[in-house]
Every structure is written in C-alpha cells, then in structure tokens.
Amino acid sequence: MASIQAHLMPSYLLPRLGMDQLKKLETNFKDNRNPSDLDMIIIAAEVGLSEQDVKLWFQNRLARWRQQQGLPANSGSVTD
C-alpha cells in the first residue's frame, strides 16, 4: 500500500473543485488522512476527478492539517 506524502503546493497546481467535490473530499479526509490506492480510485470515482488530482488534493490537505497540528508541512505520511 502506497502512503500519501504531505506536500504543501501552490493552489494553481491543485485541481479546481466544485463545492460538492470539496465536501466529499473533506469527508473522506476526516475518515482517513492516508487512503490506500484502492480508496483513491473509489474517491476519484465518487467526486469525478482523476486519481492523480485526488492524490494531489490529499497531499496538500495533509500538509495543511500537519501545519494546523504544529508539525512541519512537508513530511512523511501520517497515520491515525
């Protein structure tokens, strides 16, 4: 299972999202900050984005979460 690496990136590199897509991604992030490859495929299908776009979003979201927790943004994976 590949893990998500936290990388804070400029917003112009992130996919453009609709409100429904963002809500679904945030819900998935709350449930699991480090989804498996299979989970990524399922999430991508649910939100109508490519797997790569979902992976980029999760990497950036994980980096922002790490900052909120007082941790370095760009670091390895985080497990619950």
C-alpha positions as CSV (number, residue, x, y, z in Angstrom):
1,M,0.0,0.0,0.0
2,A,1.4,3.4,-1.0
3,S,1.1,6.1,1.5
4,I,0.4,9.8,0.9
5,Q,3.3,12.1,1.5
6,A,2.5,15.6,2.8
7,H,3.4,18.3,0.3
8,L,2.2,21.9,0.5
9,M,1.9,23.2,-3.0
10,P,0.7,26.4,-4.7
11,S,-3.0,26.5,-5.3
12,Y,-2.6,26.9,-9.0
13,L,-1.2,23.3,-9.1
14,L,-4.3,21.9,-7.4
15,P,-7.4,20.8,-9.3
16,R,-10.3,23.2,-9.5
17,L,-13.1,21.8,-7.3
18,G,-16.8,22.3,-7.0
19,M,-18.4,22.7,-3.6
20,D,-19.9,19.1,-3.7
21,Q,-16.5,17.7,-4.7
22,L,-14.8,19.6,-1.9
23,K,-17.3,18.4,0.7
24,K,-16.8,14.8,-0.4
25,L,-13.1,15.1,-0.3
26,E,-13.1,16.7,3.2
27,T,-15.5,14.0,4.5
28,N,-13.1,11.3,3.2
29,F,-10.1,13.2,4.7
30,K,-11.8,13.2,8.1
31,D,-12.4,9.5,7.9
32,N,-8.9,8.6,6.6
33,R,-6.0,11.0,6.1
34,N,-3.9,8.4,4.3
35,P,-6.1,6.4,1.9
36,S,-4.9,3.3,0.1
37,D,-4.6,3.1,-3.7
38,L,-7.9,1.4,-3.9
39,D,-9.5,4.0,-1.7
40,M,-8.1,6.7,-4.0
41,I,-9.7,5.0,-7.0
42,I,-13.1,4.9,-5.2
43,I,-12.8,8.5,-4.0
44,A,-11.8,9.7,-7.5
45,A,-14.9,8.0,-9.0
46,E,-17.2,9.5,-6.3
47,V,-16.0,13.0,-6.9
48,G,-15.5,12.9,-10.6
49,L,-11.7,13.6,-10.6
50,S,-8.7,11.7,-11.8
51,E,-6.8,9.6,-9.3
52,Q,-3.8,12.0,-9.7
53,D,-6.0,15.0,-8.9
54,V,-7.3,13.3,-5.8
55,K,-3.8,12.3,-4.7
56,L,-2.6,15.9,-5.1
57,W,-5.5,17.2,-3.1
58,F,-4.8,14.7,-0.3
59,Q,-1.1,15.5,-0.3
60,N,-1.9,19.3,0.0
61,R,-4.7,18.7,2.6
62,L,-2.4,16.5,4.7
63,A,0.3,19.2,4.6
64,R,-2.3,21.9,5.7
65,W,-3.5,19.5,8.5
66,R,0.1,19.0,9.7
67,Q,0.6,22.7,9.9
68,Q,-2.6,23.1,11.9
69,Q,-1.2,20.5,14.3
70,G,2.0,22.4,14.7
71,L,4.0,19.9,12.6
72,P,6.2,20.6,9.6
73,A,4.0,20.7,6.5
74,N,6.3,18.7,4.2
75,S,7.0,15.5,5.8
76,G,6.2,11.8,5.6
77,S,2.9,10.1,5.9
78,V,0.7,10.4,9.0
79,T,-1.3,7.5,10.3
80,D,-4.1,7.7,12.8
